[in-house]
């Protein structure tokens, strides 16, 4: 007979997802019902079991290893028709020379345009049009990072004109040509300051913090932006430093600090999701992957978490392993543990 597990915060979040029949949680875990011997998707439409009869598993394979069988109503091991439609739309957008219209995507998947818009947004967090724009930006950035000219990157990525490209990139901080050229033409203010967790490098452009790291130096920053201009001091930067130090000492105060960070569309989706985790709570890599609409991309979510350029402000320390252990942290587990402890203490 299976033994029940003691309640923990992660399981309680999963139970809330089950009660809400949250489709966004599908793929992040399965719900084992010990009294019936089956396991289900979190969104299963069947009547909810008693909480004491529920145990959560990372996936169907783990549930089957524990002696459970899949629910015939929600078929947790099968890809749903809506999931298949969302994947089909992604494939169509990625392989098309020009972005397909919503009507064309709807026709290809057998849904009405309005229904397809809703299900795709629910699955990925973006509308098909927004996904296509993010894909164009990602392709342009990849071309720039490999040495392509801005003009070539714009047209190779599918933008119809430079004005559309710059409009799409305006909210994303450092302009693409400057980022691709190692920060050329950009002034970065920086300092290494003392905190209770050790020395911390803080660097910022006029738009916001672009680097926050423990135990890094000015030489490390220069290696990241070899062609940028660097400056220390200034009243505005001093006020920003005060906010950053306060955020380290009390991580609950970090949300209002402006950032100037960029990554791929997937990385930025992960970073946005990290900032949505309430202080004092944690998420698993699988939960983050599911929340950004890519439940199968657990490793990619972990890589995006590790690529976070601004510690604390984008709280990658709030992501732990599915078994509840802390997992890794770029600046050492002692700092991660301290940040989590401070958040839980409020």
TASUL-V498731 format. One record per residue. PHI is phi in whole degrees, 0 to 359 (none if undefined). OMEGA is omega in whole degrees, 0 to 359 (none if undefined). D_FIRST is the distance of its C-alpha to the first C-alpha in whole Angstrom. Layout:
# TASUL-V498731
PHI:OMEGA:D_FIRST  PHI:OMEGA:D_FIRST
This chain:
# TASUL-V498731
none:182:0  286:178:4  267:178:6  283:181:10  258:177:13  295:180:16  299:173:19  222:184:21  303:180:25  296:179:23  296:180:20  292:175:23  295:179:25  296:179:23  296:177:22  297:177:25  295:178:26  296:180:23  299:180:25  274:186:28  48:186:27  284:180:29  294:178:30  296:179:31  271:178:27  301:181:26  98:180:26  279:179:25  192:172:21  235:183:19  257:177:17  270:179:13  252:188:12  293:183:9  287:181:10  251:180:12  76:180:10  240:172:14  229:190:15  226:167:19  290:173:22  301:184:23  269:183:26  308:183:24  282:181:26  294:179:24  301:182:23  292:176:21  283:174:18  292:184:17  303:182:17  293:180:14  265:188:12  255:170:13  225:184:13  259:180:16  232:181:16  296:182:20  198:182:20  297:181:18  298:179:18  293:179:16  293:179:14  294:178:14  297:178:13  271:175:10  95:180:9  264:179:11  238:184:15  289:177:18  293:180:19  281:182:22  276:182:24  258:178:24  39:187:24  295:181:23  268:181:23  255:175:27  282:181:30  290:179:31  299:180:35  291:176:36  297:178:34  296:179:36  296:179:39  297:179:39  295:179:39  296:179:42  298:178:44  302:180:43  296:180:44  296:180:47  293:183:48  291:185:48  262:182:50  280:176:53  291:176:56  240:183:57  300:178:54  295:177:53  290:178:54  300:179:51  297:180:52  293:179:52  294:179:49  296:180:48  297:182:50  290:183:48  257:178:44  82:177:45  247:171:45  287:179:47  305:182:49  295:180:47  293:180:44  297:178:44  302:182:45  293:185:42  291:180:39  291:179:41  296:178:41  295:184:38  281:187:36  244:185:38  84:180:40  227:171:43  286:177:46  305:180:47  294:180:50  293:177:49  298:179:46  296:178:50  295:179:52  296:179:49  294:178:49  297:179:53  299:182:53  297:180:50  293:179:52  295:180:55  295:179:54  296:178:53  295:179:56  297:182:58  292:178:55  259:172:57  96:179:60  290:175:61  290:179:64  299:181:63  298:180:65  296:181:63  297:181:60  299:185:61  282:177:62  295:180:59  280:177:56  104:176:58  286:183:59  280:181:63  200:178:65  303:182:65  299:179:65  293:180:61  295:182:60  291:175:61  295:180:60  292:185:57  267:190:56  302:184:58  279:191:55  261:173:54  90:186:56  309:185:58  297:187:60  303:183:59  296:179:62  292:179:62  297:182:58  293:182:59  262:176:62  71:179:60  88:181:61  302:178:64  83:182:66  251:174:64  261:180:64  244:174:61  270:185:61  208:175:59  197:169:59  252:186:56  239:180:56  274:174:54  226:179:51  291:178:48  257:179:46  115:180:49  299:183:52  225:176:51  274:175:53  234:178:54  226:184:56  212:168:57  266:177:59  295:183:61  272:182:58  157:182:55  291:178:53  250:177:53  205:172:51  219:185:50  210:176:48  275:174:48  59:171:50  246:185:52  238:175:56  299:178:59  295:177:59  297:180:55  295:180:56  296:178:59  291:178:57  286:181:55  233:190:59  294:183:61  248:179:64  281:172:63  265:184:66  244:182:64  216:176:65  242:176:64  97:182:65  106:184:66  295:181:66  298:181:63  292:178:61  299:178:61  294:178:60  296:179:57  300:178:56  300:179:56  295:182:53  293:178:51  299:178:51  298:180:50  293:178:47  288:181:46  288:177:47  223:186:45  302:179:43  289:185:43  260:190:46  273:193:46  292:186:46  270:183:50  281:182:51  290:181:53  238:172:51  228:182:53  231:177:50  218:174:50  211:173:47  290:179:46  303:180:45  291:179:42  301:182:42  293:176:44  296:178:41  296:182:39  296:177:41  298:180:42  293:177:38  300:182:38  288:177:40  274:180:38  290:180:36  297:175:36  304:181:37  93:178:34  247:178:32  228:175:30  225:174:29  270:177:27  299:179:30  295:179:27  293:178:28  294:179:32  300:179:32  294:183:31  294:179:33  264:175:36  84:180:35  230:186:34  300:179:30  275:186:31  259:183:33  295:180:31  294:178:33  296:177:36  296:176:35  296:178:34  294:178:38  296:177:39  298:180:38  289:181:39  275:180:43  305:184:43  273:183:47  231:179:47  301:177:44  70:183:43  293:164:45  254:197:43  283:178:40  295:178:38  291:181:36  274:178:34  256:182:32  232:179:29  285:182:26  298:180:23  276:178:21  93:178:24  285:187:26  292:185:30  76:182:30  267:175:34  200:187:37  301:186:41  251:177:42  100:184:40  293:180:36  296:179:38  290:178:40  300:180:37  298:180:35  295:179:39  296:180:39  296:180:35  297:180:36  296:181:39  294:181:38  293:179:35  281:179:38  76:none:40
